[in-house]
Structure formats: structure tokens, C-alpha cells
């Protein structure tokens, strides 16, 4: 399955409607902390190709990023990892807490 980039609210809503569970990453292209977090995420995805996962680049998809924060009541941060289950956010973390081990502990 690997990871897929989303850029629009419509694309995101389609994923929410079609997928029971998926991991979502908000990534800033200009932040060193976000670069480190995205690297951890990419290592995790490489080891777990069965995981449904999506991401956005904040600079390219600000309306979508804001929509997720407002719709799901999770304050926007970047980098940020969010686990969606049955249309709700069941876990989220940000910044240096986005590690391979943190993602691993929430993969099931």
C-alpha cells in the first residue's frame, strides 16, 4: 500500500469514507524537526507496507491541514501524526515524539 500524498479536502474525505483505519502525517518542508519526523515515518512505512498511510505537505495543502484540525478537534502542529479509526482521531502526537517506535506501538 505504501504512502500516498493528499492535497485536497475532497481527497481526504474520500479516504475517511473508504478506509476504516489509516495513519496520517502533516509534514512541513521547511522545519528540521519535521524532516527528522518524516524520516522516521518513511522508515516505518518501508517496514510496514501493509499500513494504510497518507501525508500532506503543509506548505502545499494548508486548507486541508486546517480542515483536519477544525473537523477533528486536534490542534494543528507540524510535524504531526494522526491515527484515524472509523472516522475519528484515536491517537496523535507531534514533533520529536514522532518516532519509529511511537508509530510501531500504534500500528495494530
C-alpha positions in Angstrom: 0.0 0.0 0.0 2.8 2.4 0.9 2.2 6.1 1.4 0.1 8.5 -0.6 0.2 12.3 -0.7 -3.1 14.1 -0.3 -3.6 17.8 -1.2 -7.3 18.5 -1.2 -10.2 18.2 1.3 -12.1 16.1 -1.3 -9.2 13.6 -1.5 -9.0 13.4 2.3 -12.8 12.9 2.7 -12.7 10.1 0.2 -10.1 8.3 2.3 -12.1 8.9 5.5 -15.2 7.4 3.9 -13.4 4.4 2.4 -10.9 3.4 5.0 -11.6 2.2 8.5 -8.1 2.9 9.8 -5.2 4.9 8.5 -2.2 6.9 9.6 -1.8 10.5 8.5 1.2 12.7 8.7 1.4 16.5 8.4 4.9 17.5 7.2 6.5 20.9 7.0 9.0 21.2 4.1 10.9 24.0 6.0 11.3 22.5 9.5 14.3 20.4 10.5 12.2 18.7 13.3 9.6 17.8 10.6 12.4 16.4 8.3 13.5 14.1 11.2 10.0 13.0 11.9 9.2 12.3 8.2 12.4 10.3 8.0 11.2 8.1 11.0 7.8 7.8 9.2 9.4 6.7 6.0 11.4 4.1 7.7 8.3 2.8 9.5 6.3 2.7 6.2 9.1 0.8 4.4 9.0 -1.9 7.1 5.2 -2.0 7.2 3.9 -1.8 3.7 0.5 -3.2 4.8 -0.3 0.0 6.7 -2.7 2.5 5.1 -0.9 5.8 5.3 -1.2 9.3 3.8 0.6 12.6 4.2 0.4 16.2 3.3 3.0 19.0 2.9 1.7 21.9 5.0 3.0 24.4 2.5 1.1 22.8 -0.3 -2.1 21.9 1.5 -2.8 24.4 4.1 -6.6 24.3 3.6 -6.6 20.6 4.1 -4.4 20.9 7.1 -6.7 23.4 8.7 -9.8 21.4 7.8 -8.4 18.3 9.6 -7.6 20.4 12.7 -11.1 22.0 12.8 -13.1 18.9 11.8 -11.4 16.5 14.2 -10.7 19.0 17.1 -6.9 18.3 17.1 -4.8 21.5 17.3 -2.7 21.9 14.2 1.0 21.1 14.7 3.7 20.2 12.2 5.1 17.7 12.1 2.1 15.8 13.4 1.0 12.2 13.2 -2.7 11.3 13.5 -4.3 7.8 13.6 -7.8 7.7 12.2 -10.2 4.9 13.1 -13.8 4.7 12.0 -13.8 8.4 11.1 -12.3 9.7 14.3 -8.8 10.5 15.5 -7.9 7.9 18.1 -4.2 8.9 18.7 -2.0 11.8 17.7 1.4 13.2 18.5 3.8 15.8 17.2 7.4 17.0 16.8 10.2 14.8 18.4 7.5 12.3 19.6 7.0 11.1 16.0 9.4 8.2 16.1 9.6 4.8 14.5 8.8 3.2 18.0 5.8 5.5 18.6 4.4 4.6 15.2 5.1 1.0 15.8 3.3 0.9 19.1 0.1 2.2 17.4 0.2 0.1 14.2 -2.4 -2.5 15.3 
